[in-house]
Amino acid sequence: MGRMMVQALFALWLAAAPLPAASDAEVDPATINVVDAIDCRLNTDSYGALTMALDEEAKRRGWRPVEGKNPFLQEYELPQPIRVGEGWTTRRIAFSANALLAILDIADPKTVADRIGITNTMPDLSGQGVAAKFLGQHVVSDETVLPKGEEKFGTHSIIARSVSTVTSHPGKTLYGCSYATDVIGRDGKPI
């Protein structure tokens, strides 16, 4: 069920992504470095190309699917560790509806967030000065492309670095990047 949910969310995300212009070169998902995707070094078109070819790319790259407890994450174990962010290593990654996340063996997300300047947006519900959930992000790119000439639609894309925790992964910190694109009308508002 989780895999189908993530794939359905990928399809919805792609439907909102801009159609490439006739002169745009098609992105080959085989050329995309997963570390670049996690560290917010891709554009939304490149990330979309990777997600649409995810099953083939996972097989080609030797990623082993991991059955998880979270239906909103599609997890993989990598054949070799990767180094992301400020030198953190992992062999586990997860795709969500619009993000690629490294699953780090770091229990305290502040360890990661403080090094990259991200603060927790979740309230302290414990009354002890520590939030039970960590969720923070830093917008790397916020771009609006309004329709030109006879075009009826444009796009608004946000790429954001994130740090979070989820109850399905106790003792882990999720670090990665989200790639969100909305279709907008001539007025610049989402359709």
Helices and strands as residue ranges (DSSP letters): H 2-16, G 29-31, H 34-38, H 44-52, H 54-61, E 64-66, E 74-84, E 88-95, E 99-104, H 109-116, E 135-145, E 154-164, E 173-184
